């Protein structure tokens, strides 16, 4: 049995292990072992490496372990690589590339270690054939990967060639496109499965849509590309062709379940082209529309998953007079209203490097999962869009259903601004009965007590906070949450017991604070 290591985007290790377990169900020899930061260890025969390359959507590569040793210096690494039988896998006519990664290695220079590994490979071929393979850092035939920790060195041979997120169908991309294996991992973490409604309102070039559509149609991610193992000396094409021929496509859906939109017509056209290149044969409705204006594409609630853009694409039709930060704030405030009004029952996922996204949306996330997009720290925020209720207000939203967020302390918080002057807007129905009961108790009190002014709250859950800010640290790297945890703190409703009576037409003069009865102070000495 051969040991393999499958690297993946940081944070996707559990999703990859689950996927490898599903692939292993079709092989008696493939075994999934432990997860480590950045990947998953497994073992099997060479055909299992073929199988993982063909079917894994989340792995970045499939690395075959060639040798391992403890080391003290660079010479130990050189000796191990020199003693490895590379000639059994490739020859002097193949080009090579060497990459090295390390964690807590005491050695000073990774560049020098990379050079020592290359020299050892070339020296072995020169000793045997009086010739050596050439180096090609751009499109090599064989990639050799070294890994060092504090005491151990492992040398791998890459069976994949190009990274596995390069599916072989993408010909057009937007700015900073989402990698395909990361998009597939996000779909798995979000719990989406073929048949469930899926909507990406900021689809860009359509990476999430293409990955989901290929899952629906049953197209393996590696079906349209070549791999490094096809250049191995002992490569047998017959089992590989039989493995691909065994793929059974799934029935095409009768009704659309995957939907996308974008503000940019160029992006919509690009997404449509990529869907066609990915071999998608069923309808994936795409629409050019601003995200603030979208409607839920199906009556059945589903999953909204998107990787929001930054800057220019947000403002394609925006107000050019606004600064970029102000434009983003106004965009997310408007989009938040769209989610609350039109996506009740849906689960919304946002993958972003902006850790303050919940604050911009004025929503409290149900969950936030850390991931790394390369070296960039990101979060997958989940928002559960529960159904609200209709209520007449004096604002512009009329009777549209609203979404009421729950703060960390359990107190309700208003999730949108500009909804009229009703100070009790956003209270939950369950609290209204308590409020009415309190009102009845107040009415039964003597007139003198009922006329007493209500003192302002000095230390309530929203005291001393500003709208959308205050002490809340929602979405920070530490995951801390402020006391009220209300993202719209300045406009949050008062508790029912603090409800004020409507102001009279003519504002009376300020009433003096009632004097508390207390015993008189004793006279000072000498007075």
WOJODA-V893060 format. One record per residue. N is the residue number from 0. RES is the residue in one small letter. PHI is phi in degrees with one decimal (* if undefined). D_FIRST is the distance of its C-alpha to the first C-alpha in Angstrom with 1 decimal. Layout:
BEGIN
n res phi d_first
N RES PHI D_FIRST
N RES PHI D_FIRST
END
This chain:
BEGIN
n res phi d_first
0 x * 0.0
1 x -103.8 3.8
2 x -89.8 6.7
3 x -128.0 9.7
4 x -127.4 13.3
5 x -110.7 15.9
6 x -71.8 19.4
7 x -155.0 22.3
8 x -58.5 26.1
9 x -58.4 27.0
10 x 101.9 27.9
11 x -98.7 25.6
12 x -61.9 22.5
13 x -65.8 23.4
14 x -64.8 24.1
15 x -67.0 20.8
16 x -61.0 18.8
17 x -64.0 21.0
18 x -65.4 20.4
19 x -62.5 16.6
20 x -63.0 17.2
21 x -68.1 19.4
22 x -64.8 17.0
23 x -66.6 14.3
24 x -64.1 17.1
25 x -96.0 16.7
26 x -142.4 13.1
27 x -75.7 11.8
28 x -103.7 8.1
29 x -78.8 9.0
30 x -124.3 9.8
31 x -97.8 12.5
32 x -109.9 13.1
33 x -86.3 16.2
34 x -91.8 18.8
35 x -132.1 20.4
36 x -56.0 23.6
37 x 99.7 22.8
38 x 170.1 19.4
39 x -136.4 16.5
40 x -88.8 13.0
41 x -150.5 10.1
42 x -147.4 6.4
43 x 169.2 5.1
44 x -88.9 5.5
45 x -65.6 8.5
46 x -65.8 10.9
47 x -68.0 10.1
48 x -64.8 11.3
49 x -57.4 14.3
50 x -63.4 14.9
51 x -66.5 15.2
52 x -58.9 17.4
53 x -73.6 19.5
54 x -107.6 20.1
55 x -76.8 20.0
56 x -93.4 23.5
57 x -105.2 23.1
58 x -63.4 20.3
59 x -88.7 21.8
60 x -155.7 18.8
61 x -124.1 15.0
62 x -101.6 14.1
63 x -95.7 11.0
64 x -74.9 10.9
65 x -98.2 12.0
66 x -164.5 13.6
67 x -148.4 15.3
68 x -160.6 18.6
69 x -85.5 21.8
70 x -135.4 24.7
71 x -116.4 28.5
72 x -152.7 29.6
73 x -64.9 28.9
74 x -66.8 28.7
75 x -63.5 25.6
76 x -66.7 23.9
77 x -58.6 25.3
78 x -63.4 24.2
79 x -64.7 20.5
80 x -67.7 20.6
81 x -62.2 22.7
82 x -86.7 20.2
83 x -88.3 17.3
84 x -81.1 17.0
85 x -67.1 18.1
86 x -66.6 19.9
87 x -77.5 16.8
88 x -115.3 16.6
89 x -153.2 20.3
90 x -125.9 23.7
91 x -71.5 27.1
92 x -83.8 28.3
93 x -87.6 26.0
94 x -93.2 27.2
95 x -129.3 25.3
96 x -144.4 25.8
97 x -119.6 24.7
98 x -127.2 24.8
99 x -134.2 24.7
100 x -126.5 24.9
101 x -150.3 25.8
102 x -132.0 26.7
103 x 60.2 29.3
104 x -75.2 28.6
105 x -76.7 31.5
106 x -71.6 31.5
107 x -78.8 34.4
108 x -127.7 33.4
109 x -70.8 30.3
110 x -63.0 32.1
111 x -68.5 32.2
112 x -65.0 28.5
113 x -58.7 27.8
114 x -64.4 30.1
115 x -64.7 28.5
116 x -66.3 25.0
117 x -61.0 26.7
118 x -62.4 28.7
119 x -66.8 25.7
120 x -63.2 24.0
121 x -66.5 27.3
122 x -64.6 28.3
123 x -63.9 25.3
124 x -67.0 26.2
125 x -65.6 29.9
126 x -65.0 29.4
127 x -90.8 27.7
128 x -124.1 29.6
129 x 62.0 32.6
130 x -140.2 31.7
131 x -136.6 29.6
132 x -70.8 28.2
133 x -86.7 30.6
134 x -99.8 30.1
135 x -136.7 30.6
136 x -82.8 30.5
137 x -96.8 31.5
138 x -133.6 29.5
139 x -77.0 26.9
140 x -75.7 24.5
141 x -129.9 21.7
142 x -113.4 21.4
143 x -109.7 20.1
144 x -123.1 19.9
145 x -108.2 20.5
146 x -133.8 20.7
147 x -125.5 22.8
148 x -111.9 23.9
149 x -64.9 26.5
150 x -131.4 24.7
151 x -115.9 21.1
152 x -124.5 20.1
153 x -124.9 16.8
154 x -113.6 16.7
155 x -120.7 15.1
156 x -115.1 15.4
157 x -77.1 16.7
158 x -88.5 15.6
159 x -91.7 18.6
160 x 85.6 21.6
161 x -61.6 24.5
162 x -55.3 24.0
163 x -69.2 23.0
164 x -71.0 26.4
165 x -85.4 28.0
166 x -76.1 27.9
167 x 99.4 29.9
168 x -111.9 33.1
169 x -75.3 34.9
170 x -119.5 37.9
171 x -133.7 40.3
172 x -136.3 39.9
173 x -90.2 42.4
174 x -72.7 42.7
175 x 47.1 39.6
176 x -68.5 37.6
177 x -73.1 35.1
178 x -69.0 31.5
179 x -63.6 29.9
180 x -69.6 26.8
181 x -69.3 29.2
182 x -61.9 31.5
183 x -64.0 28.8
184 x -64.7 27.9
185 x -64.0 31.6
186 x -61.8 32.0
187 x -68.5 29.2
188 x -64.3 30.7
189 x -72.5 34.2
190 x 84.2 33.2
191 x -75.4 34.2
192 x -135.7 33.0
193 x -52.5 34.2
194 x 104.6 37.7
195 x -82.1 38.9
196 x -61.6 41.5
197 x -134.3 40.3
198 x -138.5 42.8
199 x -117.0 42.4
200 x -78.3 46.0
201 x -133.6 45.1
202 x -75.6 42.5
203 x 58.2 43.0
204 x -82.4 41.0
205 x 89.0 39.3
206 x -61.6 35.7
207 x -62.3 35.5
208 x -65.2 37.3
209 x -64.3 35.0
210 x -62.7 31.8
211 x -65.1 33.5
212 x -66.1 35.0
213 x -65.6 31.7
214 x -63.5 30.3
215 x -61.2 33.4
216 x -84.3 33.1
217 x 79.9 29.4
218 x -91.7 28.6
219 x -64.1 25.0
220 x -65.3 25.3
221 x -98.0 23.4
222 x -73.7 25.4
223 x -118.4 28.0
224 x -147.1 26.3
225 x -106.6 24.2
226 x -132.8 21.0
227 x -64.7 19.9
228 x -64.0 16.9
229 x -70.6 19.7
230 x -103.7 20.9
231 x -65.7 17.8
232 x -60.1 18.7
233 x -97.7 16.2
234 x -66.9 17.0
235 x -108.9 17.9
236 x -69.0 20.5
237 x -64.5 20.9
238 x -60.4 17.9
239 x -66.6 18.7
240 x -67.0 22.3
241 x -65.8 21.7
242 x -63.6 19.7
243 x -71.8 22.8
244 x -69.7 25.2
245 x -76.9 23.9
246 x -67.6 25.2
247 x -110.7 28.3
248 x -66.8 30.9
249 x -87.8 32.8
250 x -60.9 36.5
251 x -71.7 38.6
252 x -67.4 40.5
253 x -75.3 44.2
254 x -123.0 45.3
255 x -63.3 44.1
256 x -125.5 42.0
257 x -116.9 40.9
258 x -137.0 43.8
259 x -147.9 44.3
260 x -153.8 47.3
261 x -158.8 48.2
262 x -71.8 51.5
263 x -96.4 50.8
264 x -64.6 51.5
265 x -64.0 49.4
266 x -67.3 46.4
267 x -62.8 47.0
268 x -63.4 47.2
269 x -65.9 44.0
270 x -63.2 42.1
271 x -63.4 43.5
272 x -65.7 42.4
273 x -66.8 38.8
274 x -61.7 38.6
275 x -65.6 39.7
276 x -65.1 37.2
277 x -78.3 34.4
278 x 84.9 35.4
279 x -77.6 37.1
280 x -106.2 39.5
281 x -109.8 41.2
282 x -76.8 43.8
283 x -118.8 42.9
284 x -61.5 46.4
285 x -123.8 47.0
286 x -143.6 50.2
287 x -89.0 51.9
288 x -161.2 53.4
289 x -70.2 53.6
290 x -61.5 51.3
291 x -68.5 54.3
292 x -106.9 55.7
293 x -72.5 52.7
294 x -117.6 52.9
295 x -61.1 50.2
296 x -74.1 49.1
297 x -134.4 48.7
298 x -70.5 50.7
299 x -78.8 47.5
300 x -61.1 46.2
301 x -144.9 42.7
302 x -116.8 40.7
303 x -102.2 42.2
304 x -131.1 39.5
305 x -150.2 40.6
306 x -112.9 40.1
307 x -61.4 43.7
308 x -81.2 45.0
309 x -123.6 47.2
310 x 61.6 50.6
311 x -61.9 51.6
312 x -70.4 50.0
313 x -64.7 51.4
314 x -103.9 54.8
315 x -56.4 54.9
316 x -115.8 57.9
317 x -82.6 58.5
318 x -84.6 61.6
319 x -66.7 61.6
320 x -77.7 64.0
321 x -85.6 61.5
322 x -67.7 59.3
323 x -60.7 55.5
324 x -63.9 55.0
325 x -65.9 58.0
326 x -63.3 56.7
327 x -64.5 53.3
328 x -62.0 55.1
329 x -67.0 57.4
330 x -63.1 54.6
331 x -69.5 52.4
332 x -62.9 55.5
333 x -69.8 56.4
334 x -66.8 52.8
335 x -60.2 52.7
336 x -62.0 55.8
337 x -62.4 54.3
338 x -61.6 51.3
339 x -67.2 53.6
340 x -81.8 56.0
341 x -116.5 53.9
342 x -126.2 50.4
343 x -62.3 51.2
344 x 91.6 48.3
345 x -81.7 45.7
346 x -112.3 42.9
347 x -103.4 43.0
348 x -120.7 40.2
349 x -122.8 40.9
350 x -103.9 38.3
351 x -155.7 40.1
352 x -89.1 40.3
353 x -83.8 43.9
354 x -70.1 43.5
355 x -95.2 47.1
356 x -59.4 46.7
357 x -56.8 47.7
358 x -66.1 50.9
359 x -66.2 51.6
360 x -80.0 51.0
361 x 59.8 53.0
362 x -129.8 50.4
363 x -97.9 48.6
364 x -70.6 44.8
365 x -78.9 43.2
366 x -160.8 39.9
367 x -134.4 38.6
368 x -116.8 35.0
369 x -78.6 34.2
370 x -140.1 32.0
371 x -123.5 31.8
372 x -98.1 32.5
373 x 69.9 31.3
374 x -92.1 33.4
375 x -87.5 35.9
376 x -75.1 36.1
377 x -131.8 36.8
378 x -135.7 37.4
379 x -103.6 36.9
380 x -91.7 40.2
381 x -113.3 40.8
382 x -125.8 44.4
383 x -92.2 45.3
384 x -86.9 48.4
385 x -80.2 50.4
386 x -71.9 53.6
387 x -97.9 56.8
388 x -144.0 60.4
389 x -86.9 63.4
390 x -152.1 66.2
391 x -72.2 69.2
392 x -135.4 69.5
393 x -90.2 71.8
394 x -85.0 69.1
395 x -91.1 67.8
396 x -89.0 64.9
397 x 59.0 67.2
398 x -105.4 65.5
399 x -62.5 61.9
400 x -64.4 59.3
401 x -121.8 58.0
402 x -107.3 54.9
403 x -101.3 55.6
404 x -84.3 53.1
405 x -108.9 52.8
406 x -77.3 53.0
407 x -64.3 51.0
408 x -86.4 54.1
409 x 94.5 54.5
410 x -87.5 57.5
411 x -72.3 57.8
412 x -132.7 57.8
413 x -73.1 59.1
414 x -104.3 56.4
415 x -150.7 58.8
416 x -109.8 62.0
417 x 69.8 65.2
418 x -105.2 65.4
419 x 100.6 69.1
420 x -103.7 71.1
421 x -68.9 70.3
422 x -70.3 69.2
423 x -101.4 67.4
424 x -61.8 65.2
425 x 100.6 61.6
426 x -67.8 62.4
427 x -79.7 60.4
428 x -57.7 62.3
429 x -61.7 61.7
430 x -85.2 63.5
431 x -65.4 66.5
432 x -61.7 67.7
433 x -64.8 67.7
434 x -65.9 69.6
435 x -65.5 72.2
436 x -64.0 72.6
437 x -64.5 73.2
438 x -64.1 75.7
439 x -64.5 77.6
440 x -67.2 77.7
441 x -64.7 79.0
442 x -66.9 81.7
443 x -79.6 82.9
444 x -76.4 83.5
445 x -59.4 87.0
446 x -61.3 88.0
447 x -65.7 88.2
448 x -72.3 84.6
449 x -68.0 83.4
450 x -84.2 85.2
451 x -66.5 83.5
452 x -68.8 81.3
453 x -91.2 77.5
454 x -72.8 76.2
455 x -66.0 73.3
456 x -68.1 69.9
457 x -98.7 69.2
458 x -144.0 65.6
459 x -72.6 64.1
460 x -65.3 60.5
461 x -111.5 61.6
462 x -68.3 64.2
463 x 73.0 64.1
464 x -116.1 61.4
465 x -102.7 61.6
466 x -60.4 60.4
467 x 70.9 56.8
468 x -142.4 56.5
469 x 72.9 57.8
470 x -89.3 55.6
471 x -68.1 52.7
472 x -119.3 49.4
473 x -62.2 47.5
474 x 86.1 44.4
475 x -75.8 44.3
476 x -64.1 41.2
477 x -78.5 42.0
478 x 74.5 42.4
479 x -73.2 45.9
480 x -134.8 48.5
481 x -71.8 52.3
482 x -58.6 54.8
483 x -82.5 55.8
484 x 54.7 52.7
485 x -95.9 54.8
486 x -76.9 54.1
487 x -118.5 57.6
488 x -58.5 59.2
489 x -66.4 62.7
490 x -108.3 63.3
491 x -71.3 61.9
492 x -71.7 64.4
493 x -77.2 66.2
494 x -60.4 65.6
495 x -58.8 67.9
496 x -70.4 70.0
497 x -101.1 70.7
498 x -63.9 71.8
499 x -91.4 75.0
500 x -74.2 77.9
501 x -57.7 78.6
502 x -68.8 80.7
503 x -68.7 84.4
504 x -59.0 85.9
505 x -107.4 87.8
506 x -71.9 85.8
507 x -73.5 87.8
508 x -65.8 88.2
509 x -59.7 85.5
510 x -85.1 86.2
511 x -72.3 86.4
512 x -63.6 83.8
513 x -61.0 85.3
514 x -80.0 86.6
515 x -80.3 85.0
516 x -75.9 87.5
517 x -148.6 87.3
518 x -65.0 90.0
519 x -64.2 92.1
520 x -69.6 91.2
521 x -68.6 93.5
522 x -63.3 95.9
523 x -67.6 94.9
524 x -65.7 96.7
525 x 87.0 99.8
526 x -88.8 100.1
END
